[in-house]
């Protein structure tokens, strides 16, 4: 499976309203769409909500 890099420039902390941060990293997924879904699911499970675009690029 291909590897992807991602950057989420602005994510909101749902546990502490008003707080924002960013996230970046790499992951393995079958497609960019699958990577985006996995990233969004992971962020939400940690109490974050993407509030701007998530950039995904092949590694």
Gaussian input, Z-matrix of N, CA and C with variables (Angstrom, degrees):
# hf/3-21g

backbone

0 1
 N
 C     1     B1
 C     2     B2     1     A1
 N     3     B3     2     A2     1     D1
 C     4     B4     3     A3     2     D2
 C     5     B5     4     A4     3     D3
 N     6     B6     5     A5     4     D4
 C     7     B7     6     A6     5     D5
 C     8     B8     7     A7     6     D6
 N     9     B9     8     A8     7     D7
 C    10    B10     9     A9     8     D8
 C    11    B11    10    A10     9     D9
 N    12    B12    11    A11    10    D10
 C    13    B13    12    A12    11    D11
 C    14    B14    13    A13    12    D12
 N    15    B15    14    A14    13    D13
 C    16    B16    15    A15    14    D14
 C    17    B17    16    A16    15    D15
 N    18    B18    17    A17    16    D16
 C    19    B19    18    A18    17    D17
 C    20    B20    19    A19    18    D18
 N    21    B21    20    A20    19    D19
 C    22    B22    21    A21    20    D20
 C    23    B23    22    A22    21    D21
 N    24    B24    23    A23    22    D22
 C    25    B25    24    A24    23    D23
 C    26    B26    25    A25    24    D24
 N    27    B27    26    A26    25    D25
 C    28    B28    27    A27    26    D26
 C    29    B29    28    A28    27    D27
 N    30    B30    29    A29    28    D28
 C    31    B31    30    A30    29    D29
 C    32    B32    31    A31    30    D30
 N    33    B33    32    A32    31    D31
 C    34    B34    33    A33    32    D32
 C    35    B35    34    A34    33    D33
 N    36    B36    35    A35    34    D34
 C    37    B37    36    A36    35    D35
 C    38    B38    37    A37    36    D36
 N    39    B39    38    A38    37    D37
 C    40    B40    39    A39    38    D38
 C    41    B41    40    A40    39    D39
 N    42    B42    41    A41    40    D40
 C    43    B43    42    A42    41    D41
 C    44    B44    43    A43    42    D42
 N    45    B45    44    A44    43    D43
 C    46    B46    45    A45    44    D44
 C    47    B47    46    A46    45    D45
 N    48    B48    47    A47    46    D46
 C    49    B49    48    A48    47    D47
 C    50    B50    49    A49    48    D48
 N    51    B51    50    A50    49    D49
 C    52    B52    51    A51    50    D50
 C    53    B53    52    A52    51    D51
 N    54    B54    53    A53    52    D52
 C    55    B55    54    A54    53    D53
 C    56    B56    55    A55    54    D54
 N    57    B57    56    A56    55    D55
 C    58    B58    57    A57    56    D56
 C    59    B59    58    A58    57    D57
 N    60    B60    59    A59    58    D58
 C    61    B61    60    A60    59    D59
 C    62    B62    61    A61    60    D60
 N    63    B63    62    A62    61    D61
 C    64    B64    63    A63    62    D62
 C    65    B65    64    A64    63    D63
 N    66    B66    65    A65    64    D64
 C    67    B67    66    A66    65    D65
 C    68    B68    67    A67    66    D66
 N    69    B69    68    A68    67    D67
 C    70    B70    69    A69    68    D68
 C    71    B71    70    A70    69    D69
 N    72    B72    71    A71    70    D70
 C    73    B73    72    A72    71    D71
 C    74    B74    73    A73    72    D72
 N    75    B75    74    A74    73    D73
 C    76    B76    75    A75    74    D74
 C    77    B77    76    A76    75    D75
 N    78    B78    77    A77    76    D76
 C    79    B79    78    A78    77    D77
 C    80    B80    79    A79    78    D78
 N    81    B81    80    A80    79    D79
 C    82    B82    81    A81    80    D80
 C    83    B83    82    A82    81    D81
 N    84    B84    83    A83    82    D82
 C    85    B85    84    A84    83    D83
 C    86    B86    85    A85    84    D84
 N    87    B87    86    A86    85    D85
 C    88    B88    87    A87    86    D86
 C    89    B89    88    A88    87    D87
 N    90    B90    89    A89    88    D88
 C    91    B91    90    A90    89    D89
 C    92    B92    91    A91    90    D90
 N    93    B93    92    A92    91    D91
 C    94    B94    93    A93    92    D92
 C    95    B95    94    A94    93    D93
 N    96    B96    95    A95    94    D94
 C    97    B97    96    A96    95    D95
 C    98    B98    97    A97    96    D96
 N    99    B99    98    A98    97    D97
 C   100   B100    99    A99    98    D98
 C   101   B101   100   A100    99    D99
 N   102   B102   101   A101   100   D100
 C   103   B103   102   A102   101   D101
 C   104   B104   103   A103   102   D102
 N   105   B105   104   A104   103   D103
 C   106   B106   105   A105   104   D104
 C   107   B107   106   A106   105   D105
 N   108   B108   107   A107   106   D106
 C   109   B109   108   A108   107   D107
 C   110   B110   109   A109   108   D108
 N   111   B111   110   A110   109   D109
 C   112   B112   111   A111   110   D110
 C   113   B113   112   A112   111   D111
 N   114   B114   113   A113   112   D112
 C   115   B115   114   A114   113   D113
 C   116   B116   115   A115   114   D114
 N   117   B117   116   A116   115   D115
 C   118   B118   117   A117   116   D116
 C   119   B119   118   A118   117   D117
 N   120   B120   119   A119   118   D118
 C   121   B121   120   A120   119   D119
 C   122   B122   121   A121   120   D120
 N   123   B123   122   A122   121   D121
 C   124   B124   123   A123   122   D122
 C   125   B125   124   A124   123   D123
 N   126   B126   125   A125   124   D124
 C   127   B127   126   A126   125   D125
 C   128   B128   127   A127   126   D126
 N   129   B129   128   A128   127   D127
 C   130   B130   129   A129   128   D128
 C   131   B131   130   A130   129   D129
 N   132   B132   131   A131   130   D130
 C   133   B133   132   A132   131   D131
 C   134   B134   133   A133   132   D132
 N   135   B135   134   A134   133   D133
 C   136   B136   135   A135   134   D134
 C   137   B137   136   A136   135   D135
 N   138   B138   137   A137   136   D136
 C   139   B139   138   A138   137   D137
 C   140   B140   139   A139   138   D138
 N   141   B141   140   A140   139   D139
 C   142   B142   141   A141   140   D140
 C   143   B143   142   A142   141   D141
 N   144   B144   143   A143   142   D142
 C   145   B145   144   A144   143   D143
 C   146   B146   145   A145   144   D144
 N   147   B147   146   A146   145   D145
 C   148   B148   147   A147   146   D146
 C   149   B149   148   A148   147   D147
 N   150   B150   149   A149   148   D148
 C   151   B151   150   A150   149   D149
 C   152   B152   151   A151   150   D150
 N   153   B153   152   A152   151   D151
 C   154   B154   153   A153   152   D152
 C   155   B155   154   A154   153   D153
 N   156   B156   155   A155   154   D154
 C   157   B157   156   A156   155   D155
 C   158   B158   157   A157   156   D156
 N   159   B159   158   A158   157   D157
 C   160   B160   159   A159   158   D158
 C   161   B161   160   A160   159   D159
 N   162   B162   161   A161   160   D160
 C   163   B163   162   A162   161   D161
 C   164   B164   163   A163   162   D162
 N   165   B165   164   A164   163   D163
 C   166   B166   165   A165   164   D164
 C   167   B167   166   A166   165   D165
 N   168   B168   167   A167   166   D166
 C   169   B169   168   A168   167   D167
 C   170   B170   169   A169   168   D168
 N   171   B171   170   A170   169   D169
 C   172   B172   171   A171   170   D170
 C   173   B173   172   A172   171   D171
 N   174   B174   173   A173   172   D172
 C   175   B175   174   A174   173   D173
 C   176   B176   175   A175   174   D174

   B1=1.4473
   B2=1.5273
   B3=1.3191
   B4=1.4673
   B5=1.5337
   B6=1.3281
   B7=1.4627
   B8=1.5226
   B9=1.3279
   B10=1.4536
   B11=1.5159
   B12=1.3258
   B13=1.4609
   B14=1.5160
   B15=1.3316
   B16=1.4540
   B17=1.5188
   B18=1.3324
   B19=1.4537
   B20=1.5239
   B21=1.2929
   B22=1.4614
   B23=1.5241
   B24=1.3277
   B25=1.4648
   B26=1.5179
   B27=1.3190
   B28=1.4626
   B29=1.5205
   B30=1.3293
   B31=1.4635
   B32=1.5268
   B33=1.3191
   B34=1.4687
   B35=1.5204
   B36=1.3029
   B37=1.4571
   B38=1.5236
   B39=1.3196
   B40=1.4624
   B41=1.5218
   B42=1.3258
   B43=1.4622
   B44=1.5247
   B45=1.3250
   B46=1.4628
   B47=1.5184
   B48=1.3284
   B49=1.4664
   B50=1.5264
   B51=1.3244
   B52=1.4543
   B53=1.5175
   B54=1.3159
   B55=1.4571
   B56=1.5268
   B57=1.3126
   B58=1.4652
   B59=1.5176
   B60=1.3051
   B61=1.4550
   B62=1.5211
   B63=1.3027
   B64=1.4664
   B65=1.5268
   B66=1.3227
   B67=1.4599
   B68=1.5230
   B69=1.3206
   B70=1.4609
   B71=1.5198
   B72=1.3196
   B73=1.4540
   B74=1.5097
   B75=1.3215
   B76=1.4635
   B77=1.5179
   B78=1.3157
   B79=1.4515
   B80=1.5133
   B81=1.3136
   B82=1.4496
   B83=1.5223
   B84=1.3380
   B85=1.4637
   B86=1.5149
   B87=1.3128
   B88=1.4639
   B89=1.5223
   B90=1.3503
   B91=1.4645
   B92=1.5233
   B93=1.3415
   B94=1.4716
   B95=1.5309
   B96=1.3261
   B97=1.4625
   B98=1.5273
   B99=1.3145
   B100=1.4637
   B101=1.5314
   B102=1.3225
   B103=1.4648
   B104=1.5208
   B105=1.3273
   B106=1.4640
   B107=1.5331
   B108=1.3215
   B109=1.4641
   B110=1.5279
   B111=1.3261
   B112=1.4680
   B113=1.5284
   B114=1.3170
   B115=1.4742
   B116=1.5196
   B117=1.3309
   B118=1.4598
   B119=1.5301
   B120=1.3228
   B121=1.4629
   B122=1.5347
   B123=1.3221
   B124=1.4593
   B125=1.5308
   B126=1.3260
   B127=1.4636
   B128=1.5216
   B129=1.3242
   B130=1.4696
   B131=1.5303
   B132=1.3230
   B133=1.4652
   B134=1.5261
   B135=1.3230
   B136=1.4672
   B137=1.5304
   B138=1.3468
   B139=1.4582
   B140=1.5071
   B141=1.3284
   B142=1.4669
   B143=1.5122
   B144=1.3261
   B145=1.4582
   B146=1.5256
   B147=1.3415
   B148=1.4632
   B149=1.5311
   B150=1.3285
   B151=1.4670
   B152=1.5233
   B153=1.3096
   B154=1.4631
   B155=1.5240
   B156=1.3012
   B157=1.4633
   B158=1.5208
   B159=1.3192
   B160=1.4573
   B161=1.5261
   B162=1.3148
   B163=1.4537
   B164=1.5221
   B165=1.3311
   B166=1.4649
   B167=1.5132
   B168=1.3461
   B169=1.4561
   B170=1.5353
   B171=1.3366
   B172=1.4747
   B173=1.5233
   B174=1.2923
   B175=1.4712
   B176=1.5029
   A1=109.15
   A2=115.92
   A3=120.02
   A4=112.84
   A5=114.27
   A6=120.95
   A7=108.51
   A8=115.36
   A9=122.18
   A10=109.90
   A11=115.20
   A12=121.92
   A13=106.99
   A14=116.38
   A15=118.46
   A16=110.61
   A17=114.88
   A18=122.64
   A19=107.70
   A20=116.62
   A21=122.93
   A22=105.64
   A23=116.54
   A24=121.51
   A25=113.35
   A26=116.83
   A27=118.81
   A28=109.13
   A29=115.44
   A30=121.00
   A31=107.89
   A32=115.61
   A33=121.13
   A34=109.92
   A35=115.55
   A36=122.52
   A37=107.41
   A38=118.15
   A39=121.30
   A40=112.33
   A41=117.43
   A42=120.98
   A43=111.59
   A44=116.59
   A45=122.28
   A46=107.28
   A47=118.15
   A48=120.83
   A49=112.44
   A50=115.53
   A51=121.67
   A52=113.63
   A53=118.05
   A54=121.75
   A55=110.10
   A56=116.83
   A57=121.56
   A58=109.18
   A59=115.52
   A60=121.97
   A61=107.81
   A62=117.67
   A63=122.07
   A64=108.33
   A65=114.92
   A66=119.76
   A67=108.58
   A68=116.23
   A69=120.61
   A70=108.18
   A71=115.61
   A72=119.31
   A73=111.74
   A74=115.63
   A75=121.74
   A76=108.83
   A77=115.52
   A78=120.75
   A79=109.24
   A80=115.67
   A81=123.38
   A82=107.66
   A83=115.73
   A84=120.50
   A85=109.09
   A86=116.12
   A87=120.51
   A88=113.00
   A89=117.08
   A90=121.11
   A91=109.02
   A92=117.32
   A93=119.10
   A94=112.37
   A95=116.96
   A96=120.34
   A97=110.89
   A98=116.42
   A99=120.50
   A100=110.30
   A101=116.98
   A102=120.96
   A103=110.31
   A104=117.73
   A105=121.91
   A106=110.74
   A107=116.53
   A108=120.30
   A109=110.85
   A110=116.78
   A111=120.92
   A112=111.18
   A113=116.57
   A114=120.99
   A115=109.80
   A116=117.07
   A117=120.59
   A118=110.99
   A119=117.03
   A120=121.60
   A121=110.19
   A122=116.47
   A123=121.19
   A124=111.25
   A125=117.09
   A126=120.43
   A127=111.09
   A128=115.85
   A129=119.56
   A130=111.59
   A131=117.23
   A132=119.72
   A133=111.48
   A134=116.54
   A135=121.60
   A136=112.37
   A137=116.56
   A138=119.93
   A139=114.84
   A140=117.84
   A141=121.79
   A142=110.18
   A143=115.38
   A144=122.00
   A145=108.04
   A146=118.65
   A147=119.93
   A148=110.33
   A149=116.66
   A150=120.55
   A151=111.98
   A152=117.04
   A153=122.30
   A154=107.15
   A155=115.75
   A156=120.77
   A157=111.69
   A158=115.29
   A159=122.21
   A160=106.40
   A161=117.06
   A162=122.80
   A163=108.63
   A164=116.48
   A165=121.99
   A166=108.40
   A167=116.32
   A168=121.08
   A169=109.52
   A170=116.44
   A171=118.94
   A172=109.79
   A173=116.71
   A174=120.92
   A175=109.60
   D1=146.87
   D2=-179.60
   D3=-72.20
   D4=154.81
   D5=175.88
   D6=-101.77
   D7=146.84
   D8=179.13
   D9=-132.20
   D10=148.34
   D11=170.26
   D12=-103.05
   D13=147.84
   D14=177.14
   D15=-138.05
   D16=153.33
   D17=173.54
   D18=-137.88
   D19=125.22
   D20=173.19
   D21=-110.66
   D22=101.35
   D23=-172.93
   D24=-64.45
   D25=-35.66
   D26=-176.88
   D27=-141.83
   D28=115.29
   D29=174.66
   D30=-126.33
   D31=140.28
   D32=-177.73
   D33=-96.01
   D34=137.76
   D35=175.99
   D36=-82.26
   D37=110.45
   D38=-177.42
   D39=-75.62
   D40=-16.37
   D41=179.13
   D42=-86.16
   D43=-23.54
   D44=177.61
   D45=-128.51
   D46=85.79
   D47=-177.18
   D48=-53.03
   D49=139.91
   D50=179.80
   D51=94.21
   D52=-13.45
   D53=179.99
   D54=-93.20
   D55=134.16
   D56=175.41
   D57=-129.27
   D58=157.59
   D59=178.32
   D60=-152.84
   D61=-172.62
   D62=176.77
   D63=-131.78
   D64=165.06
   D65=179.54
   D66=-144.98
   D67=150.35
   D68=175.75
   D69=-153.22
   D70=160.28
   D71=179.48
   D72=169.56
   D73=-165.39
   D74=178.57
   D75=-131.13
   D76=155.65
   D77=176.01
   D78=-156.80
   D79=163.74
   D80=176.15
   D81=-107.05
   D82=130.24
   D83=179.86
   D84=-152.26
   D85=163.18
   D86=-177.36
   D87=-74.69
   D88=-23.44
   D89=-178.53
   D90=-160.28
   D91=165.56
   D92=175.78
   D93=-59.34
   D94=-36.33
   D95=178.78
   D96=-64.79
   D97=-43.80
   D98=177.70
   D99=-63.87
   D100=-37.79
   D101=178.08
   D102=-63.47
   D103=-45.03
   D104=-179.98
   D105=-60.89
   D106=-44.48
   D107=179.82
   D108=-63.10
   D109=-41.34
   D110=179.51
   D111=-65.21
   D112=-41.00
   D113=179.57
   D114=-65.08
   D115=-47.77
   D116=-179.65
   D117=-61.04
   D118=-43.16
   D119=179.41
   D120=-62.72
   D121=-42.91
   D122=-179.51
   D123=-65.14
   D124=-44.89
   D125=178.96
   D126=-60.95
   D127=-45.99
   D128=-178.63
   D129=-64.50
   D130=-36.14
   D131=179.66
   D132=-67.55
   D133=-19.48
   D134=178.97
   D135=-99.24
   D136=5.93
   D137=177.08
   D138=89.25
   D139=22.22
   D140=178.81
   D141=-119.57
   D142=149.66
   D143=178.09
   D144=-126.86
   D145=123.11
   D146=177.38
   D147=-63.77
   D148=129.78
   D149=178.25
   D150=-116.90
   D151=1.65
   D152=173.07
   D153=-142.28
   D154=175.15
   D155=-176.29
   D156=-62.45
   D157=146.86
   D158=172.95
   D159=-102.73
   D160=121.53
   D161=-178.96
   D162=-90.44
   D163=126.44
   D164=179.61
   D165=-124.05
   D166=127.87
   D167=179.71
   D168=-132.35
   D169=146.31
   D170=176.07
   D171=-62.98
   D172=146.03
   D173=-179.45
   D174=-99.09

